[in-house]
């Protein structure tokens, strides 16, 4: 029996596997195209009705929640001018509400929602007796524009209340809505459904509860005819083009496949005769099968894979070295810094507990002061260590409130007062208050001032200046210190970086203070600047302040 070649076998397969099935498929698709397009129209109408309903509902709920929040904070405003300013700021910042006003209960709209043109009226009580209400309008034209953008098939969209009163009509279509209402049949206890006798022009309703509206999406006959005719034409055209494309692609594929298989035959024959240097040269194109290319490139692939694995291993080792260095720095720094205060606490506590010596009250008081100071120092270092993972993972939480910056500075100076270093303060009496987390602000000030004390050259005075520049509060902390190298200066806000080197280290500290300060400042919208050309100057610009 004669064996057919690949080309001959392909021709026979094409006749039975392509021509006959395509003719059959053409008849089948011709009969089901109308049903498939009808189903698509219905599904799209359902999705459109749900999208419209959810868009209005979510927008109104969000606006009502914002209005309730405004109303709840209204009673905390003391005078009329402040209330007017409060309204103006809300309208300017949110751009959500218009015509904000306060009305009595008798002047409220009859229903829960009132539509006037493209404006929807919302209201919320501002007193416990519900006698006065905060009333405002929102622009629902934003939702209408979104719907018009998404409504690619230009369906007609109506919105009624549950009493069949028309509220909104999209696309500015002038049509008697009674025809829609006559066909409308709403099933009980079902939020959405399809109605109308003509299945090719499906009409869909969707009920929403807040507000109590009925969304109706009407597919017109023009839309239906246009989509069905286009679908039929595209199906026939696609079948013809697909058949032509298949014949062309199969012909090209067969020719390339035949040539490459011949090359494989030649290579196998050469290897069987001992010619191991024989290379298989393929005619590569999009028609070259993966399996054939795989046979010729497997070794190169494995080599690339091994190289890639080694590269990944080197990167992992580098990351492990960085983590190990971080661990060693953290252990060395904390163990060294914890040892001094712990030694002082243990020593003075042991002296207070001794019964073989008698201590006067002054000595006891001084010993307790040292214990408290060292315990506070330990607490400060622990707080610094705890805040680092939260800064790295951006998970630090803040309690933002109005804070008297001048008072916070004075409290910090009282806490850090030193018998060796003098503080020179210049705090403006009219310094604006700021918005910040009080505990985190104290942590920033303690780290900065304590850092200035540690590195103060020859116990020179530390100058602290707090003034309004424009309206923005600005704090400057200035101290004289040894010359800082450019290499260290560029890295002062990184972890474990200190102004003194490891070999000449003379000050205590973990090297984490400025890193923590930078992270907290960035999180609370505080701009921090460093200048160490002549003196060491840290500048904090509080961009969030009470105007």
C-alpha positions as CSV (number, residue, x, y, z in Angstrom):
1,X,0.0,0.0,0.0
2,X,1.4,3.4,-1.0
3,X,2.0,5.8,1.8
4,X,0.8,9.3,1.1
5,X,3.0,12.3,1.7
6,X,2.2,15.1,4.1
7,X,0.9,17.4,1.4
8,X,-1.4,14.8,0.0
9,X,-2.8,13.8,3.4
10,X,-3.4,17.5,4.2
11,X,-5.5,18.0,1.1
12,X,-7.7,15.0,2.0
13,X,-8.1,16.2,5.6
14,X,-9.0,19.8,4.5
15,X,-11.9,18.5,2.4
16,X,-13.4,16.4,5.1
17,X,-12.4,18.5,8.1
18,X,-13.0,22.0,6.8
19,X,-15.3,22.3,3.7
20,X,-18.1,19.9,4.9
21,X,-18.1,21.2,8.5
22,X,-18.1,24.9,7.3
23,X,-21.2,24.3,5.1
24,X,-23.0,22.7,8.0
25,X,-22.0,25.4,10.5
26,X,-23.2,28.1,8.1
27,X,-26.7,26.6,8.1
28,X,-26.7,26.2,11.9
29,X,-25.4,29.7,12.7
30,X,-27.9,31.2,10.2
31,X,-30.7,29.7,12.3
32,X,-29.4,30.5,15.8
33,X,-27.9,34.0,15.1
34,X,-31.1,35.8,15.9
35,X,-31.5,33.9,19.2
36,X,-27.9,34.6,20.3
37,X,-28.1,38.3,19.5
38,X,-31.5,38.5,21.3
39,X,-29.9,36.9,24.3
40,X,-27.0,39.3,24.2
41,X,-29.4,42.3,24.0
42,X,-31.3,41.0,27.0
43,X,-28.2,40.4,29.0
44,X,-26.8,43.8,28.2
45,X,-30.1,45.5,29.1
46,X,-30.1,43.7,32.5
47,X,-26.5,44.8,33.2
48,X,-27.3,48.3,32.0
49,X,-30.3,48.6,34.3
50,X,-28.3,47.3,37.3
51,X,-25.4,49.6,36.5
52,X,-27.7,52.6,36.3
53,X,-29.5,51.7,39.5
54,X,-26.3,51.0,41.4
55,X,-24.7,54.2,40.1
56,X,-27.5,56.4,41.3
57,X,-28.0,54.5,44.5
58,X,-24.3,54.6,45.5
59,X,-23.9,58.2,44.5
60,X,-26.9,59.3,46.6
61,X,-25.9,57.1,49.5
62,X,-22.4,58.6,49.5
63,X,-23.8,62.1,49.2
64,X,-26.2,61.5,52.1
65,X,-23.5,60.1,54.3
66,X,-21.4,63.2,53.6
67,X,-24.3,65.5,54.4
68,X,-25.0,63.5,57.6
69,X,-21.4,64.0,58.6
70,X,-21.6,67.7,58.0
71,X,-24.8,67.9,60.0
72,X,-23.3,66.0,62.9
73,X,-20.4,68.5,63.2
74,X,-22.6,71.5,62.8
75,X,-23.5,71.9,66.5
76,X,-19.8,72.1,67.4
77,X,-19.5,75.4,65.5
78,X,-20.0,78.3,67.9
79,X,-20.9,81.4,65.9
80,X,-22.8,82.3,62.8
81,X,-19.8,83.5,60.9
82,X,-18.0,80.3,61.5
83,X,-21.0,78.3,60.3
84,X,-21.1,80.4,57.1
85,X,-17.4,79.9,56.6
86,X,-17.9,76.1,57.3
87,X,-20.5,75.9,54.5
88,X,-18.3,77.9,52.0
89,X,-15.3,75.6,52.8
90,X,-17.4,72.5,52.3
91,X,-18.7,73.7,48.9
92,X,-15.2,74.8,47.8
93,X,-13.4,71.6,48.9
94,X,-15.8,68.8,48.1
95,X,-17.5,70.4,45.1
96,X,-20.3,67.9,45.9
97,X,-23.0,70.1,47.4
98,X,-24.6,73.3,46.2
99,X,-27.1,75.7,47.8
100,X,-26.4,74.5,51.4
101,X,-28.9,75.9,53.8
102,X,-30.7,75.3,57.1
103,X,-34.5,75.0,57.0
104,X,-37.2,74.2,59.4
105,X,-39.0,70.8,59.3
106,X,-42.1,72.4,57.7
107,X,-40.1,73.6,54.7
108,X,-38.7,70.2,53.8
109,X,-39.6,68.5,50.5
110,X,-42.7,66.2,50.7
111,X,-40.8,63.1,49.8
112,X,-37.4,61.9,50.9
113,X,-35.8,63.0,47.6
114,X,-36.8,65.9,45.4
115,X,-35.5,66.4,41.8
116,X,-35.4,69.8,40.2
117,X,-33.9,69.7,36.8
118,X,-30.5,68.0,37.2
119,X,-30.4,68.7,40.9
120,X,-31.4,66.3,43.7
121,X,-32.2,67.7,47.1
122,X,-31.0,65.9,50.3
123,X,-31.4,66.9,53.9
124,X,-30.2,65.8,57.4
125,X,-31.3,66.8,60.9
126,X,-28.9,69.0,62.9
127,X,-30.7,68.9,66.3
128,X,-32.0,66.1,68.5
129,X,-35.6,67.3,68.2
130,X,-35.4,67.1,64.4
131,X,-36.8,70.6,64.1
132,X,-34.0,72.0,61.9
133,X,-32.4,70.3,58.9
134,X,-29.3,70.9,56.8
135,X,-30.4,70.9,53.2
136,X,-28.3,70.8,50.1
137,X,-28.4,69.8,46.4
138,X,-26.2,67.4,44.4
139,X,-25.7,67.4,40.7
140,X,-27.0,64.1,39.3
141,X,-25.9,65.2,35.8
142,X,-22.6,63.5,36.7
143,X,-24.3,60.1,36.8
144,X,-26.2,60.9,33.6
145,X,-23.0,61.7,31.8
146,X,-21.5,58.4,33.0
147,X,-24.6,56.5,31.8
148,X,-24.5,58.2,28.4
149,X,-20.8,57.2,28.1
150,X,-21.5,53.6,29.0
151,X,-24.7,53.3,26.9
152,X,-23.0,52.4,23.7
153,X,-26.1,51.1,22.0
154,X,-28.1,54.2,22.8
155,X,-30.9,52.4,24.6
156,X,-33.7,54.5,26.2
157,X,-33.4,54.7,30.0
158,X,-36.3,55.8,32.2
159,X,-36.4,56.4,35.9
160,X,-39.8,56.3,37.7
161,X,-40.8,56.3,41.3
162,X,-42.9,53.5,42.7
163,X,-46.1,55.7,41.9
164,X,-45.2,55.6,38.2
165,X,-44.1,59.3,38.1
166,X,-41.4,59.9,35.6
167,X,-38.2,61.4,37.2
168,X,-35.4,61.1,34.7
169,X,-35.2,60.2,31.0
170,X,-31.8,59.7,29.3
171,X,-30.7,60.5,25.8
172,X,-33.1,63.4,25.7
173,X,-35.5,61.2,23.8
174,X,-39.0,62.7,23.3
175,X,-41.4,59.7,23.5
176,X,-44.6,59.1,25.3
177,X,-43.6,57.0,28.4
178,X,-47.1,55.6,28.7
179,X,-46.3,52.9,26.1
180,X,-43.5,51.7,28.4
181,X,-45.8,51.8,31.5
182,X,-48.5,49.9,29.7
183,X,-46.2,47.0,29.0
184,X,-44.7,47.1,32.5
185,X,-45.5,44.1,34.6
186,X,-43.5,43.9,37.9
187,X,-43.2,40.5,39.6
188,X,-43.6,40.6,43.4
189,X,-40.6,40.1,45.6
190,X,-38.2,40.3,42.6
191,X,-35.9,43.2,42.2
192,X,-35.4,42.9,38.5
193,X,-37.1,41.4,35.5
194,X,-37.9,41.4,31.8
195,X,-41.3,42.5,30.3
196,X,-42.8,43.2,27.0
197,X,-44.3,40.9,24.4
198,X,-41.6,41.5,21.6
199,X,-38.6,39.3,22.5
200,X,-36.4,41.1,20.0
201,X,-36.9,44.4,21.8
202,X,-36.4,43.4,25.5
203,X,-37.4,45.8,28.2
204,X,-35.9,45.5,31.6
205,X,-36.8,46.9,35.0
206,X,-34.6,47.1,38.1
207,X,-35.8,48.3,41.5
208,X,-33.6,50.1,44.0
209,X,-34.6,50.8,47.6
210,X,-32.7,54.0,48.5
211,X,-34.2,55.9,46.9
212,X,-37.4,54.0,45.9
213,X,-36.9,54.2,42.2
214,X,-37.6,52.0,39.2
215,X,-35.0,51.9,36.5
216,X,-36.3,50.9,33.0
217,X,-34.0,50.1,30.1
218,X,-35.9,50.0,26.7
219,X,-34.3,48.4,23.7
220,X,-35.8,50.0,20.6
221,X,-36.7,48.2,17.4
222,X,-34.1,50.3,15.6
223,X,-31.3,49.0,17.9
224,X,-32.5,45.4,17.6
225,X,-32.7,45.4,13.8
226,X,-29.3,47.1,13.5
227,X,-27.6,44.6,15.8
228,X,-29.3,41.5,14.4
229,X,-28.6,42.4,10.8
230,X,-25.0,43.3,11.6
231,X,-24.6,40.0,13.5
232,X,-25.8,38.0,10.5
233,X,-23.7,39.9,8.1
234,X,-20.6,39.5,10.3
235,X,-21.2,35.8,10.8
236,X,-21.4,35.1,7.0
237,X,-18.4,37.3,6.3
238,X,-16.5,35.7,9.2
239,X,-17.2,32.2,7.9
240,X,-16.0,33.1,4.4
241,X,-12.9,34.8,5.6
242,X,-12.2,32.0,8.1
243,X,-12.4,29.4,5.4
244,X,-10.1,31.3,3.1
245,X,-7.7,32.0,5.9
246,X,-7.6,28.4,7.0
247,X,-6.7,27.2,3.5
248,X,-3.9,29.8,3.1
249,X,-2.5,29.1,6.6
250,X,-2.7,25.3,6.2
251,X,-0.9,25.5,2.9
252,X,1.9,27.6,4.3
253,X,2.1,25.5,7.4
254,X,2.3,22.3,5.4
255,X,5.1,23.6,3.2
256,X,7.2,24.8,6.1
257,X,6.5,21.6,8.0
258,X,7.6,19.5,5.1
259,X,10.9,21.4,4.6
260,X,11.8,21.2,8.3
261,X,11.0,17.5,8.6
262,X,13.3,16.9,5.6
263,X,16.0,18.8,7.5
264,X,15.4,16.6,10.5
265,X,15.8,13.5,8.3
266,X,19.1,14.7,7.0
267,X,20.4,15.4,10.5
268,X,19.3,12.0,11.9
269,X,20.9,10.3,8.9
270,X,24.2,12.2,9.4
271,X,24.3,11.3,13.1
272,X,23.6,7.7,12.4
273,X,26.7,7.6,10.2
274,X,28.9,9.1,12.9
275,X,28.9,12.8,11.9
276,X,28.2,14.3,15.3
277,X,29.1,17.8,14.3
278,X,26.1,17.9,12.0
279,X,23.8,20.8,12.8
280,X,20.1,21.0,12.0
281,X,19.3,24.3,10.3
282,X,15.6,24.9,10.5
283,X,13.6,27.2,8.3
284,X,12.1,29.2,11.2
285,X,8.8,31.1,10.9
286,X,5.5,31.3,12.7
287,X,4.7,28.0,11.0
288,X,7.6,26.1,12.6
289,X,6.2,23.8,15.4
290,X,7.4,24.2,18.9
291,X,8.4,20.6,19.2
292,X,10.8,20.8,16.3
293,X,12.4,24.0,17.6
294,X,12.6,22.5,21.0
295,X,14.7,19.6,19.8
296,X,17.4,22.0,18.4
297,X,17.4,24.5,21.3
298,X,17.1,22.3,24.4
299,X,20.8,22.6,25.4
300,X,20.8,26.4,25.0
301,X,17.6,26.6,27.0
302,X,19.1,24.6,29.8
303,X,22.2,26.8,29.8
304,X,20.1,29.9,30.0
305,X,18.1,28.4,32.8
306,X,21.2,27.5,34.8
307,X,22.6,31.1,34.2
308,X,19.3,32.6,35.3
309,X,19.3,30.3,38.4
310,X,22.8,31.5,39.4
311,X,21.8,35.1,38.9
312,X,18.7,34.7,41.2
313,X,20.9,32.9,43.8
314,X,23.4,35.8,43.8
315,X,20.5,38.3,44.2
316,X,19.1,36.3,47.1
317,X,22.6,36.1,48.7
318,X,22.9,39.9,48.4
319,X,19.5,40.3,50.1
320,X,20.5,37.9,52.8
321,X,23.7,39.8,53.4
322,X,21.7,43.1,53.7
323,X,19.3,41.5,56.2
324,X,22.2,40.0,58.1
325,X,23.9,43.4,58.2
326,X,20.7,45.0,59.4
327,X,20.3,42.4,62.1
328,X,23.9,42.7,63.3
329,X,23.6,46.5,63.3
330,X,20.4,46.4,65.3
331,X,21.7,43.9,67.8
332,X,25.0,45.7,68.3
333,X,23.4,49.1,68.5
334,X,20.6,48.1,70.9
335,X,22.7,45.9,73.1
336,X,25.3,48.7,73.5
337,X,22.7,51.4,74.1
338,X,20.6,49.3,76.5
339,X,23.5,48.3,78.6
340,X,24.3,51.8,79.9
341,X,20.8,52.7,81.3
342,X,20.3,49.2,82.6
343,X,23.6,49.3,84.4
344,X,22.6,52.6,86.0
345,X,19.1,51.4,87.0
346,X,20.5,48.2,88.5
347,X,23.3,50.0,90.3
348,X,21.2,52.8,91.8
349,X,18.4,50.3,92.7
350,X,20.9,48.0,94.5
351,X,22.2,51.0,96.4
352,X,18.8,52.0,97.6
353,X,18.1,48.4,98.7
354,X,21.3,48.0,100.8
355,X,20.7,47.8,104.6
356,X,24.4,48.1,105.6
357,X,24.6,51.8,104.7
358,X,22.4,54.7,105.6
359,X,21.4,57.1,102.8
360,X,20.2,60.6,103.3
361,X,17.0,61.9,101.5
362,X,19.0,63.9,99.0
363,X,21.0,60.8,97.9
364,X,17.8,58.8,97.7
365,X,16.1,61.5,95.6
366,X,19.0,61.8,93.3
367,X,19.2,58.0,92.9
368,X,15.5,57.8,92.0
369,X,15.9,60.7,89.5
370,X,18.7,58.8,87.8
371,X,16.6,55.6,87.7
372,X,13.6,57.5,86.2
373,X,15.9,59.3,83.6
374,X,17.4,56.0,82.6
375,X,14.1,54.3,82.5
376,X,12.7,57.1,80.3
377,X,15.7,56.7,78.1
378,X,15.0,53.0,77.7
379,X,11.4,53.7,77.0
380,X,12.3,56.2,74.3
381,X,14.7,53.7,72.6
382,X,12.0,50.9,72.8
383,X,9.5,53.3,71.2
384,X,11.9,54.1,68.4
385,X,12.5,50.4,67.8
386,X,8.8,49.6,67.7
387,X,7.9,52.4,65.3
388,X,10.5,51.3,62.6
389,X,8.6,48.2,61.3
390,X,5.4,50.3,61.1
391,X,7.2,53.0,59.1
392,X,8.7,50.4,56.8
393,X,5.4,48.8,56.2
394,X,3.4,52.1,56.0
395,X,1.0,50.7,58.7
396,X,1.6,53.4,61.3
397,X,-1.7,54.9,62.5
398,X,-2.1,58.5,63.7
399,X,-4.6,60.4,65.8
400,X,-4.5,63.8,64.1
401,X,-5.7,66.7,66.2
402,X,-5.1,70.5,66.8
403,X,-1.9,71.0,68.7
404,X,-0.3,74.1,70.2
405,X,3.2,73.8,68.7
406,X,4.7,76.3,71.2
407,X,3.4,74.4,74.2
408,X,4.7,71.1,72.8
409,X,8.2,72.6,72.3
410,X,8.2,73.9,75.9
411,X,7.1,70.5,77.3
412,X,9.8,68.7,75.4
413,X,12.5,71.2,76.6
414,X,11.3,70.7,80.2
415,X,11.6,67.0,79.7
416,X,15.1,67.2,78.2
417,X,16.5,70.1,80.3
418,X,20.2,69.7,80.9
419,X,22.6,71.2,83.4
420,X,25.3,71.2,80.7
421,X,23.7,72.5,77.6
422,X,21.7,75.8,77.5
423,X,18.5,76.2,75.4
424,X,17.9,79.6,73.7
425,X,14.3,79.8,72.5
426,X,12.5,82.2,70.3
427,X,8.9,81.1,70.0
428,X,6.4,83.5,68.4
429,X,3.5,84.4,70.7
430,X,1.1,84.2,67.7
431,X,2.4,80.9,66.5
432,X,-0.4,79.1,64.6
433,X,-1.6,75.7,65.9
434,X,-0.9,72.6,63.7
435,X,-2.7,69.4,62.8
436,X,-0.6,66.4,64.0
437,X,-0.5,63.4,66.3
438,X,0.7,64.7,69.7
439,X,2.6,61.6,70.8
440,X,4.3,61.3,67.4
441,X,5.1,65.0,67.4
442,X,6.7,64.6,70.8
443,X,8.7,61.7,69.5
444,X,10.0,63.9,66.7
445,X,10.9,66.8,69.0
446,X,12.6,64.5,71.6
447,X,14.7,62.9,68.9
448,X,15.8,66.1,67.3
449,X,16.5,68.0,70.5
450,X,18.2,65.0,72.1
451,X,20.3,64.6,68.9
452,X,21.3,68.3,69.1
453,X,22.3,67.9,72.8
454,X,24.4,64.8,72.0
455,X,26.3,66.4,69.2
456,X,26.6,69.9,70.5
457,X,30.2,71.1,70.1
458,X,31.8,72.1,73.5
459,X,28.3,72.2,75.0
460,X,27.4,75.2,72.9
461,X,23.9,76.6,73.4
462,X,21.1,75.1,71.3
463,X,19.0,77.7,69.5
464,X,15.3,76.8,69.0
465,X,13.2,79.2,66.9
466,X,9.5,78.8,66.0
467,X,7.7,81.4,63.9
468,X,5.1,81.8,61.2
469,X,6.5,82.3,57.7
470,X,3.5,83.6,55.9
471,X,0.9,81.6,57.9
472,X,2.8,78.3,58.0
473,X,4.5,77.5,61.3
474,X,8.2,76.8,60.9
475,X,10.5,75.3,63.6
476,X,14.3,75.6,63.4
477,X,16.7,73.7,65.8
478,X,20.3,74.9,65.5
479,X,23.4,73.7,67.2
480,X,27.1,73.8,66.6
481,X,28.8,70.5,65.9
482,X,31.9,69.0,64.4
483,X,32.3,69.1,60.6
484,X,30.2,66.4,58.9
485,X,31.6,64.7,55.8
486,X,29.6,64.9,52.6
487,X,29.3,61.1,52.5
488,X,27.7,61.0,56.0
489,X,25.6,64.1,55.3
490,X,23.8,62.6,52.3
491,X,22.8,59.5,54.4
492,X,21.9,61.1,57.8
493,X,18.2,60.1,57.3
494,X,19.0,56.4,56.8
495,X,19.1,53.6,59.3
496,X,22.1,53.3,61.6
497,X,23.9,56.4,60.2
498,X,25.6,58.6,62.8
499,X,27.5,61.8,62.5
500,X,30.5,60.2,64.3
501,X,32.2,57.2,62.8
502,X,32.4,53.8,64.3
503,X,36.0,54.3,65.3
504,X,35.5,57.8,66.8
505,X,32.1,57.3,68.3
506,X,31.7,59.3,71.5
507,X,28.0,59.7,71.8
508,X,25.2,57.4,72.7
509,X,22.4,56.5,70.4
510,X,21.1,53.8,68.1
511,X,21.6,55.7,64.8
512,X,17.8,55.5,64.2
513,X,16.6,58.9,65.4
514,X,16.8,60.9,62.2
515,X,15.4,57.9,60.2
516,X,12.4,57.8,62.5
517,X,12.0,61.6,62.4
518,X,12.0,61.6,58.6
519,X,9.5,58.8,58.4
520,X,7.1,60.4,60.9
521,X,7.4,63.8,59.2
522,X,6.6,62.3,55.8
523,X,3.6,60.5,57.2
524,X,2.2,63.7,58.9
525,X,2.9,66.0,55.9
526,X,5.7,67.8,57.6
527,X,8.5,69.1,55.4
528,X,12.0,68.5,56.9
529,X,15.1,70.1,55.7
530,X,18.8,69.7,56.8
531,X,21.5,72.3,56.6
532,X,25.0,71.5,58.0
533,X,27.3,73.8,56.0
534,X,28.2,76.0,59.0
535,X,26.0,74.9,61.8
536,X,23.7,71.9,62.1
537,X,20.2,73.2,61.4
538,X,17.0,71.1,61.2
539,X,14.0,72.9,59.8
540,X,10.4,71.6,60.1
541,X,7.7,73.2,57.9
542,X,4.2,72.3,59.2
543,X,2.1,72.4,56.1
544,X,-1.1,71.3,57.9
545,X,-2.0,74.1,60.3
546,X,-5.1,75.9,61.7
547,X,-5.8,78.9,59.6
